[in-house]
Amino acid sequence: PRRPLTDQTWFCGLMSFEAFINLVLLGAEADAKCRNNCQPGDNAIWSTLDGLVALVFALDVVLAIAVMGPKGYMGGTEKCGFNFFRIFDLSLVACRIFDFFLTRSGVSSGLKVVSA
């Protein structure tokens, strides 16, 4: 039997690489982002890259839920019946997406750092 797409070695490696790229972008943004006397659009590249990273993380979760189903994604082998890692991952992705929309509306929440 074939393993689902989300369990394939190449897919897991790709998602790990994407997480690494996310950390590199966060560091670069912390160093290079405009802070004083910024003009509209000065930080547009960071917002665009942040949106792309959030989209890839969201697609990872959506694919996993589509492949395993909601019950299979949330379920686990622990006594309580939940997979804490997946719930934690889903929470981080939700924070990232929420932060992306807050930032687009002009509110700085800092949730992006939490989801790093």
Buried (B, 14 or more C-beta within 10 A) or exposed (E): EEEBEBEEEEBEEEBEEBBEBBEEBBEEBEEEEEEEEEEEEEBEEBBEBBBBBBEBBBEBBEBBBEBBEEEBBBBBEEEEEEBEEBEEBBEBBBBBBBBBEBBEEEEEBEBBEEBE
